[in-house]
Amino acid sequence: MPASANPSLDRLSGLTPRVQRLALGCQHWLERGDLTQATVLLNEAIGEAPAHPELLRLCGLTEFLQGRPDNAVALLRKAASTWPEDGLIESNLGAVLAQRGDTDAAVRAFRRATELDPMLIEAWFNLGRALELGHDAEGAHAAFTAVLELDPAHRPARILRAEALKTLGQLADAETELRAVLRADPGSVPAWVALVNLKSFRAADDDLRVLDRVYRAEALTLVQRIDIGFAYANVLEASGRYAEAFGVFEAANAAKRKTFQWDAAAVSTLVDDILAAFTPSDAAADDARGSDIVFLVGMPRSGSTLAEQILAAHPAVTAGGETGWLSQILQAESRRRGTRFPYWVKDASADDWSRLGAEYLTRVAASRRNTTATFTDKTLTNWQTLGAIRLMLPRARIVHCLRDPLETAWSCYKHNFAGDQLYTYDYVELAAFFADSERAMRVWNERHPGWIHAHQYEDLLAKPEAETRALLAACGLEFDAACLRFHDADREVRTASAAQVRRPLRADPSITRNYGALLDPLRRALAGLSRSNNERKD
């Protein structure tokens, strides 16, 4: 049966008029978010027609909205078994699978939905989102293009197509897309945020006036006010209006900090426990496992994306970006043992570490473009678990990305992260995390001398070729002149530095000096915690 192209009553064919009315009532309340009313009507309907695919679909949706995705998947698959050519059911199934974290299965469901019903905008849009999540920017771009061919006024699809273009390095095209959205809706917070995050964007006076008006609008939600606050402050800074920018940054960070819990002291204790769980060991010194893996670690905004882009320009390198695999593997092992990392480390055998290393390498093998390529993993927080890396992948290479601490910290503070960098919205908490990183890296360097290559951002700017050669040598790679033209490398870049690494190296003058005494509280936080860190025992 063709799915969503049919009117609602066609989907309810085979049901009595009374049950049809119940089902339509259920849909009405689902659209309004009233699960209680929807469930009452649906239970009555399903009692009379328990096997009808449309009622099973509605049951699946209510289960999903009530936080029971496994039940939802089972119901939607049962509905699909009766209506195997129903695009709407496949689209709903994809949405549940995506929410459950099964991205690959979600993509398959969305693709099938679009094949069954090419006019189903929801399926195309969700396919694009799933592909972007799966690091397929080209596929995401194609899916969002399909949405816009069906509905040129679909602003979310246009904004997300711009994000895909940014990832692909097509910055001018991305700006064109976002400008189109803003012409239709000058108050679009997502469009302004995406435009500012291009970094290549330069605000005209009219842009600043509109941004100021949007920022001060009373109708904004808290999330919108935070998002536009970070965007507006960055534009003010780029325009040289530092005092105004500072005030907006302070307000945006304070508002964001109130939205979550973060315990800096608990994190510092965990880092201490991790360091205590591992001791220097040469037990695996003759094991070559991991010799083709490079981990880039350090603080965010420290030049790590640039370092990986330089490596990615080498013909013998596959850049993996921020995989998160090591953490996932250690967390899975923790669940298996019923004990949180690092408290099971003392009980792990050499065979256990070999098994965990092999699991990591299996993921690498599925991701890199050829079997001999060096693979880079830019999950920066892996500095916390270098002891585990040393045992899992003894010959892996480590690049510690470094930048002036004040510039790094201020760059973190200016950024509205989408991920887990919850320590960046308060000076003291930011400095504490920075100190934890410094302390851990000092310990790993002392225990494994010569293993970790320090890559300093400022040195790269001052001596590009010499530092590029040093970086390549530390990663076991021959020099290749293509790495000096890193900005030409054809790869997806998904971090906040996506625009910067598409340009050649250029002088990077201090931003923080423009703020003068305004940044003294951040300077004091970094200096105070650094002194305390130096006095702390391993």
N, C-alpha and C positions, 0 to 999 in steps of 0.2 A: 504494500500500500504506500503511495507517495505520502510523505509526512507533512511538513509544515506548509506546503503549498495549498493544502486543503483548508477550508473553513473549520472552525472548532467543532461544529456538529458532525462533520464528516469523520473526524477522529473519534467521535462517540457513537458511530454507527454500530448497531447491534444491541444498544442499551435501550431500556425503556425510557419514555419521556421523563419520568420521575428521576431516574438515576442520572440522566443527562443533566437535569437541573441541578442535582447535587454536585456533579462533577464541575459544572460551570461555576457554581458557587464556591467550590473549593479553589478553583483557579483564581477567582476574584479575590479571595482572602489571602492566597499565597502572594499575589501581586502586591498586596498592601502590607505584607509582612505579619499578618495575624495567623500564626501557626495553630493557635488553639481553635479558632473558628474553622480553619481549613481542615484540621484533623477530624473534628466532629462530623462534618459533612462527608469527608472522604471515608471514614469508617463505616458510615451508614451505606454509602454507595458500594464499597468493596464487599460488604456483607451480602449484597444481592448479585454482584458480578465479580467474584474474586479472581477470575482469570483474564479479565479484559485488559489488553495491553496499555490502553490509555490510562486506566485507573492504576495499573501497576506503575506506570511512569510517574503519575502524580504521587503515589506512595513513595517511590524512590526519591522524589524531590523533597517531600516532607521529612523523610528520614535523614537526608543530607542536611537540610536546614536545621534539624534538631541535633546535629552533631554525631550522627551514626553513619559514617560513610561506607562501612563494610555492608551494612544492611541495604544501603542505597544501591551499591554496585550489584548486589544479588538481585534486587527487584528490577533494576533496569535491564540486566542481562536476561532475566526471565521474560520481560516485555519484548526484548529484541528477538528472543527465540520464536515468538509468534509473529512479530512484524519485523523480519530481518532486513527489510529495505526501507525502514523508517529513519530518515535522517535526524529528526528531532530527538528520538530516543538515543541515537549514537552521540549526538551533541551533548545531551544531558549526562550521558555516561562519561564522556571525555571530561566534562567539568568536575565531576566527582573524583575521577582518577587523578586529575591535576591537583585538586585540593588535598588528596591523600598522599601526594608526592610521587606518584608513578607517572612521571613525565612522558616516558616513551610510550606507554600504553595510552595515555591521554592523546598524544599526537596521532596515534593510529586511529583512535575513535573519531577525532575531529576530521582527519583526512577522509575516513569512510563517510562521515556525515556530509562533507562537501561533495563527495562523489555522488551520493544518493540524492542530494538536494543542493545543487550549485547556487541556488538563490538564498540559502540559509545564512544570513549575515552573521548571526551569533556564532555559528560554527567556524566561519572564516576568521572572525575576530579572535576567538579563543584559540584557534590553531596558531595564529600569529603570536599570541602571548606564550603559548606552550613552546613554540620553536625558539622564541627569544630566551626563554628560561633554559632551554636545552642548548644554548650557545650556537644557534643557527640563524644568524642575522639575515642572510640572504633569503632563507625560507620564510622568515618572519616578514621581511619586506614584501615578498610576493603575496603572502596571505593578507596583509593589510591593504595592499594594492587591490586585491579582489574585493575587499569590503568597500573601498572607495569607488570602485567601478559600479557597485550596486547602489551605494549611497554616498555621493560626493560630499554631503554635509556631515558625515560621521567624524566628528572632531577627535574623539579618543583614538580612532584608527589613524588619523593623520598625525597626531602627536607621536604615537608609537611607531609609525613609519619613519618619522624624523629621527627617533631614537635608534632605529635600525640603521639608518643612513649614517648617523654619527659613529656607530660601532664599525661600520664599513669604511669610515674615513671620508665620506662624501659630505663634508661639513657645509658647503655652500648650498647643496640641495636640501640638507636638513633645515638650514635657516629659512629657505624659501617656503618649506612646508609649514614651519611654525609661524612665519609671518602671515601666511594665508589664514591660519586659525585666528590670529590676533586681529586681523582685519575684520573678521566676522564677529569676534568676541574679544574686545580689548581687555576685558577683565578676567580672562582665562588664566587662573593660577598655574595649572599644569603646563600650559604653553609657555608662559613667562619663565618658569623654572627650567624647562627643557632648553629654552633659548639661551638663558644665562649660562647653563651648564655646558653649552658648546665651547665656551672659553674663547673661541674665535670671534664671538659676537662683540661688537663695540656699540655701546648705547649712544644714540643721538639725544639731543635735548628733549625732543618729543617723547622718546622712550622713558627718560627719567621722570618726566611729568606724569605719564600714564602709570608708571610703576609706583610713584609716590601716592597717586590716587587709589590704586588697587591696594597698596599696603595699609592705607588708612581707612579702608572701607569697613564699616561697622558690621556688615552682614557676614564676614568671614567666619568660618569654623576655626577651632583652635589649630587643627592640622594645616589648614590653608594659611593661617596667619604665620605659623612657623615656617612653612615652605616659602612663602613670598618674602618673609623677613630675611632669610638667608640669601635668597636671590637678589633682593633689593640692596642689601648691605654689600654684596660682592660687586654690584654695579657701581655703587657709590665709591667703593675703594678704587675700582678701575678708573673712575672719573676724577680721582684725586681729592675727594671729599672725605678725608680720613676721620675727622671728628664725628661727622654724621654717621659714617659707616660703623664706627666703633659702637655708638649708641644702639644702632639697629642690631648689630651682632650680639651685643650683651642681652638685649631683650629676647632675641630669637633663641639663644642658647638657654637662657633662664626658663623660657616657656617649654622648650624641648626637654630640659632636665626634669621637669615635674611630671613627665609622662611615663616614667619607668623607674625601676629600682636598680641601684648599683651600689655594691659594697666594695670600695677600694681596698679596705683592710683585709677582707676575705680573699680578694684576688692576690694580694701580696703574700698572704699566708700560703695559698695554694702554690704560688711560684716557689716559695721556700721549700714546700713539701716535695715538689717535683725535683728540685735541685738535690734534695737530700736522698731521693729515691735512687739516683744514679751515681755511680762512682767510676773513676777512670778505669778503663779495661782495654787490654790488647787482645782479648780472647778471639775477636773476629778479624784481626788485622790482616789475615791472609785470605779473607773472603772478598771476592770481587763484586758481590751483589750491590747493585745501585751505582755502578761506575758511570753510567750514562744518564744520571739524574742530577739536576742542579736545583737546589732549593734557594729561593731568594726570601730573606727574612728581614724584619725590622719594623719600624713604626710606619703607619700610613703617611703619605705625603712626603716621603723621604727620597723620592726619585726612583722608586723600585719599578714603576711602569716603564720609565725610560731605560733602565738597565735591561729589563726583559725585552724591550723593543730592539735594543742593540743586538742582543743575543738572537732574537727571532730573525734578524736580517741575515744571519749566517745560514748557508745552505744545508748545514748538517744539524740544524736545531729545529725542534718542534716546540713552540711556546704553549704551555698548558694553561697559563693564567692562574687565577685563584681557584684551585680545584677543591680545597677543603677535604681532600681524601684522607690525609693522615689522621685528622681529628675524627673523621667518620669511622675509620678502621679501629682506632683506639677506643672510641665510644662503644662500638659493637663488641669489642673484646671485654669491655667493662660490663656490659649487659650480660654477656655469656658467663662471666665469672661472678656476677652479682656484687661487684666491688668497684667503686669509682677509681679511675686513674688519678694519681699514680700509686694507689695503695696496694695494687696487686703486682707491682713491678718486682718486688722481692721474691715472688713465687713463680715468676716467668722463667722458663728455661731457654736455652739457646735455640731449641727447636721451635718454641713459641715465637721467638723474634724472627726466625727464618720464615715461619708460616705467615706472619703479619707482613713481612717484607715482600713475600711472594704475592700476597693479595694486592699490595700497592702496585707492584710491577704488572700484574694482570690488568689493572685499570689503565696503566700507562700504555700497554700494548694495544689496547682498544682505541686509544686516542691519538697516537702519533702517526704522522703521515708515512713514515717508513721505519723499518725495524732497527735501523742502525742510528737513527737520529738521537742526539742528546735531547732530553726532555726537561723543560723548565717548569717548576711549580712555584708560583708567586703568592702562596698563602702566607701572608706576612707573620701571622701569629705562631707559625711553626717554630719561632725562637723559643717558645715555651717547652718544646718537646724534642730538642736536638739530641737529648740523651736517648730517646726512643729511636730516632732516626739513625743514630750511630750503631745501634744494635740491629735494627731492621734492615738497613741499607748501608753497610759499613763504608762503602766506597763512594757514597753520594757526596757531592760537593756543595758547600754552603757559601752563599754570597750574602754578607751583611750590608744592607743598604743604609747609608748614613747621610745626614744633612745637618746643617746648623740646628741645634736643639730649639732655639727660639723660633726660627723660621718654620721648622717642622711643626712645633706645637701650635703656633698661630695658624698655620695652614689647616691643621686638624680642626681647630676651634671654629674656623670660618666655614667648615663644610657640614652640610646636613646629610649625614651618612644614611644610606638605606639599610645597612646591615647591623652587625653586632658591636660596632665601635661606640659602646655606651659610655665610655670613659672620657669622651672628647668635649663634653658640654659644660664642664666645670674646671677651672684652672687647677685646683688642688688635685682633683681626681685624674686629670690629664697628666699632671706632673708625676703623680704616684705611679701610673701605668708606665710612663716613660722611664722612671727610676727602676721599676721591676724589669723592664726590658734591658736596661743597661747592666743591672746586676746579673741577670741570667747570662747575658752574652759574655760578660767578664769571666764568669765561672766556666762556661763552655770553652772559652779560649784558653783558660788556664789548664783545663783537663785534657784538651785535645789541641795542643799547639800546632800551628801550621794548617789546620783543617779548614778554618773559616777565613774567607777573603773579605777584607773590609773595602767596600766600594763607596767612596766619598763623592757626593753629588758635586760639591764645589770644585773638587779636583778635576772631575770630568769636564766641567765647563772651562776650566783654565787650561787643561792639557788633553783635549779630546782624543787624539790618536794614541798617546802614551797610555792613558787610562783605559781606553778600549782594548788595546793590546794586553794590558794587565788583566782585565776582566776575562778576556777570551782564554788567556793562558791558565788562569785559575780554574776555568771550567773545562780544561783539557782540550781546547779547540785551537786549531791553527788560525793565524790572523787571516781575515778576509776583508778586502776593502769595502765590500757591501755593508759591513757593519758601521762604517762611517757615514753611510747613506741610509741609516736606519729609518728615516722618515718616509722612505719609498717602500718599505716592507709591506707586503700585501697580507694583512692579517686583521682579524677582529680584535678591537681593543675595547674593554668594557668598564674601565675605571674612570674616575674623574679626570684623569690626565689624558684622555683619549685624543683631545685636540692638540695638546702640547707635543705629543710624540709624533704627530704628523708633520712637524716643522723641524728644520735643521736646528742644531744647537746655537744658542745665542746667549749673550750676557744676561745674567739673571740677578739684577740688583736687589738688595735687601728691600723687602716690603715693610718689615717691622720697624725700621728706623723712621719711617714716615709717621708713626704713631707716637714716637717720643715717650713721655712719661705715662701715657695712657696704658702702656703694656707693662709698667713696673710691677703690678700684682702678679702677672704671669712670669716675669723674670724672677721675682722673689720665690714663687712656688717651685720653679725649676731648680733654682740655686739651692734652696733649703732642702728639698728632697734629694738632690744629688749629694749634698754633704752627708745627710743621714744615711744614704745608700752606701757611701764609701765606708761608713763606720759599721755597717751591718755585717754580722758574721754569716758565713756560708751555712 
